[in-house]
Amino acid sequence: MSQRLQLTLAILKPDIVANPSVLKNVWTRMLENGLYFVMSKRVQLSAVQAEQFYAEHRGKFFQNRLVCFMSSGPVWCHILCGDDVIGRWRRMLGPTKVLKTVFDQPDSIRGSFGLTDTRNCAHGSDADATAKKEVGFFFPEFDIDKWYKEQHKFFQNDLVEFDPDKLQHFAISDT
């Protein structure tokens, strides 16, 4: 049996959610790169919620701009699963600094679709502890320990099927 799979949070920001063809392109890239969608939901953050989520940036020069942007329209939140999914998702995104990314990693998501350092398409957790905290913020109903106990084996053995209407993978076998 393979090693334990990682979970992470991915947020697709208002700039790409507002553009259905770009949004579909990003979802296709995620699937083609072997990322599993454990849970997905579309969320409209209030300014208060965005400020809570980005509390680590409180007092930084860009914090107000980020909060305003993240509450300007709906976002898609996904719990992703896979081997080294944190690193894989972040590599797919490319660096946060969009201008540099356009030249250094033009085929990355941010290199392809990013507009500015704030309007940079997506977010990805940077570590296991961060992912657990961020997943809990957007998916308080998700029990990580229960998922590892009951569902992990299906994802680990690729015994899942993708439902494009729910943007979620589901177990297809009990063996």
Secondary structure, 3 states (H helix, E strand, C coil): CCCCCEEEEEEECHHHHCCHHHHHHHHHHHHHCCCEEEEEEEECCCHHHHHHHCHHHCCCCCHHHHHHHHCCCCEEEEEEEECCHHHHHHHHHCCCCHHHHHHHCCCCHHHHHCCCCCCCCEEECCCHHHHHHHHHHHCCCCCHHHHHHHCHHHHHCCCEEEECCCCEEEECCCC
